[in-house]
Amino acid sequence: MRKSIQLNGLYVFILGVIVSFILDGVFYLHFYHLTAETSSLWDVLMSFVTHLRFSVWYISILSILPLLCYLVQYLFRKKSDILNRILFFYYYVMIGISIILHIGNIPYFLHFRFPLSAQIFDAIDPSATSLLMLVYTPTYCIYLIASLIAMVIFYLLLKKVYAYEFNPITYGAIKTIIMVIIVTLGLFTGIRGHLKKRHPLTLYYCNFCNDSFLGHVAVDPTFSIIKTFKFYKKKHKVKMCRKRIAKRIIKQNHPDMGRPTTFHTDDKAKKNLVLVIMESMSCQKMGRFGSKLELTPFLDSLSTVSEVYDNMYSVGPMTHYGVAGILGSAPSLFNLNQLKNSVDPKFDGLPNALSKQGYYNLFFIPHNEEFDNMRGFALSNTYNEVYSEKNYETKARINSVWGVPDDYLFRFGVDHINKIYNKNKSPFFATFITISDHEPKLVPDYYKVKKGDKDQQVVSYADWSISQLIDQASEQPWFQNTIFAFVADHGVIWNKSSDKMDRFHIPFIIWDPSGEIQPQACKDIASQLDVYPTLLGHLKVNYTNTTLGYDLNKTKREFAYSTTPEGRCYTIGKQYVLESDKHHKNEQLYSYKKHITETIPMNKQVRDKMQTFTDAELVFYSHGF
C-alpha cells in the first residue's frame, strides 16, 4: 500500500530560512560600513554565517511541532483542514515575531551596540513611554512601518504556500523512511547549529574572532531573547567565586566598609546638594575630552573650576543602571533592572544617608513617574517629594514621550526648591534627571543656537540648559551654601569614531560656588559607585558606608567595572580592560590606550587580578552578606 505525505510544513520551513536570510542580509547592510575599515571581509562573512545559524535554529525549533503533525496525518492517511489552519497561524505568529525583532534590532543595535535581549521586557511599563518613544521618533517610525510591510508580505507568501494544491507525492516505505531521516537530520543540525562540535549552539559561538563588534552583530535577536530569558527570570545571585573568597577580598579592598565616618559639622553649616544626572552625556561629546565640535562650552568651562574625575565609568549602558549606581552605589547585575525588581527597591545610598542627617530630599523627573518605577524607587529611598510630568504645565511639554525639556525642568525645580527652603530652613538634596539627549531628541523652538545635525544640536541644548540652571540658582539665597554635582547616567556610542568603552566613559564634575572644594583634575579610575561616598565626604555629614563605593578623596580605586544586558562584563584599569562574560568564557584583554577592538595577548597575572576584583564585588553585592 502506498501513502501520501503533506509537504506544506517542509515548504514553510524553507520559506522561513529564506526570510531569515533576507532579514540577516538587510541587517548586515546597515552595519557593514561600520566594520569595513577595521575588519576583514572573511570575518564579516563569518559573522553573517553565524547570525544565519542562529536564525535557522529558531526556524528549526518552530518546525518540530508542525512537521510532527504532518507526519501523523501521513501515517493515519487523514488530512485535517482545521489543524492545518491552526499551523498556518502558528507559523505566521511565531515567524512574524522573529521578523519584527530582526527589524527592531537594527535601531536598537545602532544605539547600544549590542543586540536585543530579555532586558526589553523591562521596557514594558504602565505608562507606555517606550512605545510612544518609537512612535514619536521619525527614524524609529521607519522601522515600525518596515515591520508592518514585512508582516504583510510574509502573510501573502505564507498564504500562497498553504493555498497551493500540492500533488501528493507517493512513496514506498523505504523512500518514506529516507525522507523522514533527512528531515530529522536537517532539524537536528539546525537546532545544534553544527555537527562537529560537542556542545549545541550558544551565544558563546559569537566570539569567533578578535573583533567583538562583529561578535555582537552576529547575535540573532530572537535567539538572544530566548537564551537570556531564563537568566532574566531567575533570582539574581551571581556565582563567580565563593562567598568566603569574596569576603576576604572585600575586606582587603574596602577597609572602611561598615565603619562610621564622623564629621563635627554644625547643622546650620551643612551644605545643600544639587545633583544632575545627565542623559547620555558621554565624555566623547565634551571639548575637555577632545571633541572639536564645541558643543559643551559651559560644562567645559565649569570643569576648569571644579573637581573633575576624568576616568569615571558607569556601571551599565542604560539609565536604570546609572540611577541605581549613582544614588544607591549599586553595581549592575547584567540584565536586572534594580529599580523594578521588587515592590520596595531600597538602597543604602545617597538619599537615605542624607535623610538621616535631616536633609529634605526632592526628586525631579521630566517624564511619566511610572517609567522604570521612578516614583516607587524615589519614595522607597526617602525622597520627600517627587515631581513628574503630571506636575508640569501642559504647554511646557515638548512631546508626548519624555515630557518637558531640560531647561523647563530646571526652572521648575529651582522654584520649588525655593518654596521648600523658605518653609523648612533645613538643608536639601535635589536630584534632577535630564532627558532631552534621548530619542526622539527634540530641541525647543526657543533655543536658537543650533550647531550641526540633530544629535549635535541636542547636546548643545543640554549644555545650555545646565548653564540656565546655574544662572537661576545663582540668584537664590541658598546658592553659596550649595554643592553642585553633574554626572551622566551612562555613555553612548555617538559616531563612527566611538569606541565600545564610550558606552561607559562619563564625566563627574563637583562644583562649589563658595570655593571650598578646590579645582583639580583627578586621573584615577572612578565608578558611579563612588558618587555617594565622595559627595558625602565633601558635605561633611556623618554616615556609615555599607556599599562598594569609595570616597575618592580618601581611597584610590584600582578598577571599575561595567556589565551589559547580554551578559558581558568589562573590568577597567589604568592600563588594561578585561572583557568576559558571567561564566568567565571568551575573555579578551585590551590595552587601555589603544583602540578597544584590538586585543592584546592574555596576561594571566593581570587577568586573574582584574577578574578576582570584579567577581568578589558582584558576588558580595548579589548575595547581600
N, C-alpha and C positions, 0 to 999 in steps of 0.2 A: 504493500500500500504506500502511495506517495502522498506527502503532505505539503502544504504551502506555508510560507513564512512571511510575516508582515515586515516591510523594510522601513517604515516611517521613522522609527527610533534611530536606526542607523544613519539615515539621511539627515535627521535633525542633529545628530552628533557631529556629522561632517560640517553642517551649516554652522554649528556653534564654534567649531575650530576655525572656520573661515572668518567668522565675525570677530573672533578673538585676534586673529592675525591682522585684520584690518585695523582694529582698535589699537593694538600694540604698535602698528606702523605709524598711525596718526600720533600716538603718544611720543614716539621717538623722534618724529619730525619736529616736535615742539622743543626738544632738548638737545638735538644734535649740535646746534650752533653753540651750546654751552660747553660741549665736550670736544668739538672738532680740533681745537687748537692744542689741547693738552692730552688727548687720548688717541691711541692708535685705532685704526679702522677695525682691526681684529677684536680689540677689547669692546668696542661699541657693538660689533656684530654678536659677540658672546653675551653681552648684556641683553640684547634683543632676544636672542635664543632662550636665555634663562627666563626672561619675562614671559615668553610664549609658553615655556614649560609650566610655569605657574598657572597660566590661563587654561591650558589643556587639563591640568589637574582638576580645576573646578568643573569644567565641562564633563570630565570623566566621572567625577563623583556624582554629578547630577544624572548621568545617563544610566547608572546602575539600576535604579528602580524601573524606569520606562522599559529598558531592554529586558528585564526580568518579566515584566508584564506582557511584552510582545512574545516572549518565549513561551509563557504559559498559554497564551492564545494559540500559538502554533501547535503546542503539544496536545491541546484539547480540541484543536481544529474548530475553534469558535472565535468570531470577531465581535468585540464589544464596542459599539459606537460611543456609548456613554463613557467607557473607560478611556478610549482614545481622545475624546473631547477633554476629559479631565487632564490627561497627559499633555494635551496641547497647551492648556492654560498653565500647567505646571512648568513646562519648558519656557513659555513666554515670560512668566513672572520671574523665574529664577535666573534665566539668562539675561532678562531685562535689567534685573538688579545689577548684574555684572557690567552691563553696558553703561548704566548710569554712574556706577562707581569709577569705571575707567575714564569717562569724560570728566567727572568731578575731580578726579585725581590730578588732572592737568593744572588747574589754577591752585589747588592745594599744594602740590609739589613745587610749583613756581614760587610760592610764598615761603614755605617752611623748609624746602629741600629734603623732605622725607615723605614717604607715602602715607596714605590714609591707613589708620589702624583703628582698634576698638575705642580709641580716645574720642572718636567722633560722637559716641553715644553721650559724652558729657556735654556736647553742644545742643542736645535736645533739652530745652528748658521751657518752663511755662510761658515765658514772655515772647517766645518765637523770635527772639532777636537775631539768631543765626540765620533763620530763613529770610527774614526781612533784609539782612545784610546782602544776601545773594540777589534778591530782587532789586535792590537799590544800587547795586554796583554794576555799571554797564558791562565791564569785561566779564563779570560772572554771569550776567544775563545771556551772553553769547553761548556760554556752555550749557545753561539751562535750556535754551532753545535747541541747541545741538542735541541734547539728550532726548528731547521730545521728538525731534525729527528722526533720530536713530531708532527710537522705540516704534514709531510708525512704520518705518522701512522694515524693521525686523518683523513686525507683526504681519506685514504683507507677504514677506518671504516665507515665514513660517506657515501662514495660511495656505500659500501656494503648495508648499511641501505636503501638507496634510490633505489638501483637496485633490492632489494628483492621484489619479487612479493607477496604482501600481499593478502591473500584471504579476500576479502571484508567481514567484519563482519556485518551481518544484524541485525538490531534492530527494535523493535517496538517503538512507540512514548514514552512509559514510560521508557524503557531502555535507549533510546537516551537522554531523559531529565536527567536521573540519571547520565549518563556518562558526560554530559556537566557540571552538577553541581559539580561532583567530580574533573574534570579538572580545573574548575573555582576556586574552593576552594584550590586546590593544588597550582595554580599560585598565588592566593591571599596570601596564607600562605608563599610562597617562597618570595614574594615581601616584605611583612611585616616582615618576619623573625621570627615571633612568633604569637600566638593567644591570649596570656594573657595580655600583656602589652598594654597600651593606645597608645603609640607612635610607629611608624614604625621603622625599623632598621636604626640606625645611628652609626657613629663612636664612640659615647659615650658608646655603649654597650661593647666596648673592655675592659673597666675598671671593670672587674668582680671580680678581686682580688687585693691584695696589691702589687703584683709583676707587675710593669708597663712594664717590658721587655716582659712578656707573653702577655700583652695587645697589645703591638706594633706588636708582631709576629702574633696575631690573625687577624690583618687587611688584608683583601684581596686587592691586589694592584689595580685591576680593579675598585672595589668599591671605594677605596681611591681616585683614579684619577677623577672619575666621581663626587664624592661628593665635592672635593676641587676645581674643575674646575670653578665653579660659583664664589667662593671667589677669585680665581686666576684672573679671567677676570674683575671683577668689580673694581671700584676705591677704593684704599686702604685708607679708612677713618675709623680708629679704633674707636669703640664706646664702651669704657669700663667704662667711667664715664662722667659726664657732664663737659663741657668745663670750666665753671666758677670754678668748684671744682679743675680741673686740673691747672688752672691759679694760684689759691691760693696756692696749694701745690708746684708748680714750684717756685713761689716767695719765699716760705719758704726755700726750699732746694737749690736754686741757687741764692743767694743774689747778686752775681757778674754778673749775666747774663745781657748782654746788656750794661754793664759799661766798658768804655775803661780801659785797663791795660797799663800803661805807664812806659817805661824804658828810661833812658837817656844814650843810648848806641851810641857811635860814629860809623858811617857807616863802617869805616875801621876796627873796632874791632868786628864786627858781625861775629859770628861763622858760619861755614858751617854745614850742616846736611846731614848725610848719614843714610837712613832708610832702613832696610832689613826686608821685610815681608816674614817670613819663612813658607814654605808649611808644614802643618800638624805637626808642632813641639809641640806636647803635652808636658806638664810638666812631664808626666809619663815616657818619654823617657830619661830624664836627670838625671845624678847622683845627682845633687843638690836636687832633689825631691824624692830621694830614690831608683832610678834604680841601680841595681848591675851589669849591663851589660857593663858599662864603654864605652858607645857609643858616648858620647859628652864631651870628655876631654877639648876641647877648650872653649866651652860655659860655662862649669863648672868652669874653671879657670878664665875666663873673669868675671864671676859673683862675684868673690871674690874681684874684684877691681872696681865694678860698683854699680850704684844704681839699685837695683833689686826689682821688685814687684812680690812677691811670691803668691799672691792671685788675679791674674788678670784673667778675663774671657772674651771670645769672645762673640760677640753679636749674633752669629749663628754658625751652623756647616759646612758652605761652604765658599769657597774663596770669592765669591762676597759679602757675608755678611761682611767678615773681611775687605776687601778693603774699602767698604763704611764706616764701623765703625772706622777704623784707620785713613783714610785720610779725611773723612768728618764728623766724630763724629756722624754718622747716625745710630740709632738703627735699628735692623731688624724688618720688619713688616711681620712676618710669611713667607708666600711663595712668597713674592715680590722680584724680582731681581732689586735693585735700580740702578744698572749700566746700565740696559737696558730698564727701564720703560719709557723713554722719549727720544726725539731726542737730548736734551741738559741736560744730568744728572749732574746738577751743585750743589755743596755743599759749604757751608760757612765753609770750613775746613782748613787743614794744608797748601796745596799748594796755595790756594787763599790768605791766610793771609801772607805767606812768599813772594808771588809775589808782594803784595802791599808794602812790605818793601825792594824791589829791588833785591830779590833773583832770580837767574836763575834756573829754575826747569827742571830736567831731569827724564825721566821715562824709566826704563829698564825692559822689559818683555821677557821671553825666547821663547815664542811660537807665534802663529799667533795673530796679533793685533786685529782681528775681534772677537776672542773668548771673550765672556762676554762683548763685546763692550768696550774692554780695551782702545783702541786708542780714541774712541769717548769720553769716560769718562775722559781720561787724558787731551785731548785738551779742553774740556769744563771746566776743572778745572785748567787752566792757566799753564799747563806744556808747556815749550817752545819747548822741543824736546822729541819725543817718539821713542824708539828703540825696534824693534821686530825681529822675525826670518828672515825677508827679508833683514835686515842689517848685518846679521852674515855670516860667511864663511860657505859654504855648507858642507865642510868636518868636521865642528865642530858639526854638528847635530848628536845627539846620536840615534835618531829615528825619525819617521815621525809624531809623535804625539805632543810632547811638545817641540820640537825644540832643544835648546842647554842645556847642563848640567850646574849646578850652577857655577862651578869654571871658566868655559869659560865666562859666563855672567858677573862675577865679573871682570875678566881681561879686557874684552871689555869695561866694564863700567868705570874702573879706567883710561884707556887710553883716553876715550872720555871726562871724567871729566877734565883731564889734558889739553886737547885742549881748552875746554871752559874756564877753569881757566886762562890759559895763554893769551887767547884772550880778555876776558871781565874784568878780575881782580875784579869781583864782587862776593859776597857770593853766594853759590849754595846750592840747595836742590836736592839730588839724591835719587830716590826711586828704590829699586830692589825688584822684586817679584820672589822668587825661585820656582822651580817646581819638582826637582829631587825626592823628597819624595812623589811622587804621582804615582799611577799606570800608566804605567807598571813598574815603579821603576827599571830603568836600571842604573847600575853603570859603568862608563867609564873603559875601559881596563887598562888605565894607572894608575888607583887608585889601589894600591897593598895591602893596609892594610884592609883586609876584615875579619869581625868577624860575626859569626853566620849565620843565614839564610838571604834571600834576604831583608826582611824588616829591619833587624838589620844592614845589610851592607849599605843600602842606608841612614840610619840615621847617621852612622859613616862617610859616604862620605859627607853628607850635612854639618856636623860639621867641617870636614877638609876643605871644600870649604870656609867656613867663615874664618877659620884661614888664608887661602890664600889671601882673601880679605884684611885682616888686615896687613899681611906681605907686600903685594904690596903697599897698601896705606901708610904704614909707611915710604916708600922711597920717598914720594911726598912732595912738599913744603907746601901743604895745610893741611897736616896731623895733626899737633899740634893744629891747629885752627879749628878742626872739631869735632863735636859730632857724635858718632855712636850709633844708636838705633836698637835693634833687638826685634821683636815681631812676634808671629805666626798669620797666618790668621784664624786659628781655631785649635781645638784639634781633637783627633780621638780616636776611640775605637781600641786599639792596640793589646791586647791579652786577655786571659781568665780572668786575674785579673783586667782588666779595669772596671772602674765604669762609669755609664752613664754621670757623670759630667766631665769625661776626654775628652768628645767631646768639652768642652768649656774652661777647665783649661789650660792656656797658659803662657809662660814666657814673661816678658817685661824687657829688660836689656838696661840701658843707660850708655854708657862709654865715658869718656872724657880723651883723652891721656894727656892733659895738667894737669890733676889732679884737676881742679876747681870744678868738681862735686864729692863730697865726697862719697866713698863707703858706702852703707847702705842697709840693708835688710828690705824692707817695708812689713809689715804683714797685713796691712789694705786691705779691699776689693777694687779691682780696675776693671775697664772695658776698653775695647778697645776705648770707647768714650773719655777716659781721655788722650789718647796718644797725641792728638792735643794740648790741653792747657798745659799739663805737659811739653812737649818738647819746646813750645814757652816760657814757664817760664824759662827754662834753657838757651834758646837762647837770652833771654832778648830783644825781639823785641816787638814793640807796636802792640797791636791788641785789638779787641773787640770780646769777646766770646759770640756768639748768639746760641751756641749749648748746648747740655745736658751734655757735658764733664766737668770734674773738673781738675784744676791744683792740682795734688795730693800732692804737697809740700805746698799748702796753705789750702786746704779743704779736710777733710776726707769723703770718700764715705761710706754711710751706707749699701747700697745694690747695686748689679749689677743684670742684667737680660739678659737672652738669649731666643730667640724664635727659633722654628723649622718649616720646611715646612709643616708638618702635623698639625700645629696649637697648639703646646704645648708651654707653657711659663714657664721658670724657674727663680724665683727670689731668689738670693743668698745673704745670710748674713753671719755673723761670726759664728752663732750658728745653723741656720736653712736654709733649701732650701724648697721653696714652689713651687710645680708643679701644673699647672692648664691649662685650655685652654682659648681661647679668649672670651668664654661665661661664664667663671667662674664656670664651671662644672667639676666634677670629680677631685676635688682638693685633693692633698696629701701633707703632711708635713713630711720632713725628718730631722733627726739630721745631722748637718754638719759634725760631726766627725765620725759618724757611716756609715756602708755600705748604699749607697743611695737607694738600693732596699728595705730596711726595713723602713716601715713607722712608725711614732710615732703618738700618739693621737693628733687630731687637737686642737691647741690653738687659740681660736678665736681672742684674742688680738694681738698675733703675726701675724696671718693670715691677719687680717684687715690692719695692719701697712705695711706689705710687699706688699700686693696686691694693696693698695692705691698708694704706691710709684710708682710701675711699671705702673699701669693704667694711672696715671697722666702724666708720661713722654711719654708713647706711644701715648696717645691722643693729648698731646701738639705737639709732632712732626708730627703726621699724619695730623693734621688739619692746621699746619703751622701758628698759631697765636702767 
